[in-house]
Amino acid sequence: ELIHRPQRSLRRLGRAVYMSILMGHHASAHPLVHHVHVGTVHDPVSAPVGRGFWRFFPRAWIGSYRAGYKAESMRRKGQGIHPYVIYSLGSGATLLAAYALAGAGGVILCALIAGYAQVQIFLSDYVQHYGLRRKMLENGKAEPVAQHHSWNTPHRFSGAMMLNAPRHSDHHTHPSRQYPALQLVEGEMPMLPYSLPMMAVIALMPPLWRRIMDPRVAQWA
């Protein structure tokens, strides 16, 4: 949520959070790649129908890293320090702090916690965009992002625990809107059958996931 805020201080705080889980590049890849190309083949974290999570995860990680680097390079045109340099330094500082606190074991534990957090982030992207595609227009561009290009959940408890993040369609149609203010319109937005945490667990079992989700993707297609 922080990396979408207009205040520079809050965006920097958001970047620091990502650097602390050794994933600083997500602060660039998410707004510059995912929000621009969501629901198309140009978005590494919009999983096509039929691709299981364990095939999706490494491709999405590497793809978003590369796409974010390219987008930042084009945006800055060689001026100033490249954000990826800052991300690398921030991640290195995190590991150094872990070593200073607990030695080699601290570094290993820090890396494991970071890996767990990264899996959670990519699970969220996978679940909330699986199979949904934007139509290509005659001019070769994708149709504008709309409410039916993200999966949502209406469950109040898990939604509150995640500051309404499962109201994902509204986040993509209004990226600058603060998460607690995100809206949900049932009937116009694709809905997942279970809460987001439960769907993330199901996504770890691709055959079960496809059995549940592929028919729903076909309906919205």
N, C-alpha and C positions, 0 to 999 in steps of 0.2 A: 504494500500500500504506500509506503514512504517514497519509493522511487517514482511514483506518479504525481507527487505533490508539487505545486508550483514553487514553494519555498526552497531555496538552494540548500539551506541548513538541513532540512528534512530529507532531501534527496541524498545529501552526503551521508546522513545517518543510515539511510537505506543501503547505500553502497557498502558502508562499514559492516553492516549486518551480513551482507553477502560475502564480503571478504573474510569474515570470521568463520564461515563455513567453507572457505577455499573455493568460492564460486563467484568471485567478483564480477566476472564477465556477464553474469545474468542481468546485472543492472543496466547493461547496454543492449544485450540481445533481446531482453523482454520488451522494452518499449520500441526499439528501432527495427526489430525483425518480427517478433511474434505479433505485436499489435498491428503492424502494417500488412503482414502476409498471412494472418490467421486463416485457416480453412483452405489453404492452397498448398500446392507442392513446394512452394518456396519457403514455407514455414517448417523448420525441422521438428517442432513440437506439436504439430497437428497430425496425429496418427491417422493413416488411411485405414479403412475398414479391412479387417482380416489380419492386421499386424498385431501380434501379441506384445505385451509390455516388455518382456525380456529381450525381444528383438528391437523394440523401439528405443529403449533406454540408451544404449551406447551410441546409436545413430543420432539421437536427439541431443545428447551431451556434446558430441564432437561437432555436429552440424550447427548447433546454436553458438558454440564457441567461435567457429570460423565465420558464420554469418554476422555475428556481432562485431567481430574484428573488422570485417570488410565494411560494414555500415559505419562504424566509428571512423575508419580511415577515410572513407568518402566524405563524411560530414566535416572532418577537420582539415582535410587536404594538406596534411603535413605540418600544420601549425600547432604549436604547443606540445606538451607532453601527452603522448597517447594514453587514454584511460587504461588500456590493458597493462601498461607499465605500472600504473598505480595499483591496479588489482593484484598484480604479481607481488609487488612490494608489501601490500597489505596482508596477503595470504602468508608470505614469508615471515612477516612480523608475528602473525598468529602462531605459527609453528615455533618460532623462537621463544615466544612467551610460554608456550606449552613446555618447551625443553627447560626453560629457566625454572619453571614451577615443579616439574616432575621428571625431568630427564627424558631419556629415550622412550620410556613408557608413556610419558605425557604426550609426546608427539604421536605415538601410535594411537592412543586413546582419542586425541584431538582429531586425527584423520578418520577414525572410525565414526565418531559423532558427526563429522562433516559429511561423510559418505551417506550416513543414515538420513541426514537432513536433505541432501541432494536427491536421494531416491524419493523422499516425500514430495519434493517440489515437482519432480518429473511425473510422479504418479498423479498429482493434481492436474497437470497439463494434459496428460494422457486421458484421464477419465473425462475431463470437461470438454474435450474437443474430438474425441474418438469418432471417426467416420463422417463427421459433418463437413461438407464442402461448399464453398462459394461458387456460384455459376460464373463461367467465363462469358464476357460480353463480346459483341462483334468487333469492338475496337481492340480486343486482345487483353483487356484488363478484367480483373475480377469485380463482381458486383460489390457494392458497399457492404460493410459488415452490418449484419442485422441481428435481431434477437434470436433467430433460429439457427445461429452458427455456433452456439455453445450449449452444453448440457448444464442443467441446474438442479438443485434440490431444495424443497420447501421446508425441510425439517428444522424446527426452531432451535432445539438444544444444540445440535452440532453446528448450525449456522451461527448461533451466538458465540460459541466457542471459537469460531474462526472469523468473527467480525463481519459476517454476511458474505464472506468470500465465495460460498457456493452459489450465490446469485450472480453467476458468471456472465450471463448475457448482458446484463446492465453494465457490468464493468467494461465490457468491450465496446458497447455503444456509447458509454460515457466514462472514458478512462480516467478523467480527472476527478470524478465523484468519489468522495470519501467512502470507504467500505461500509461503515455503519448506516449510510444513507442509501445503499443500493436497493433497488426495487425488484419485485418479482411479479410477473404477469403470467399466471397459469393459463394454459390454452394457447398462448402465443410463443412461449419458450419451451424448448425440449426439456423434459423432466426425467431424471434418473429414477429408477424404481426404489432405490434405498438411499440412505444418507451417504454423503461423500466419503467419510471414513470407511463405511462398509463396502462401498463400491471400489475403493482403493485396495482393500483386502482381496476382493473378488478378482480384480485386475491382475493380481499375482498368480492367478490360475487361468491362463489363457483359454483353455477349452470351455470352462464354465463361463468366463467373461463373454466369449463369442456367442455362446448359447443364449445368454441373456440380452446382449446388446445388439448383435447383428440384425435381428428382426426389427428392433426399434430404429436403427439407422436406416433400414430400408423404408420404413414408414415415413420418416422425415425427408428422405431423398425424393 
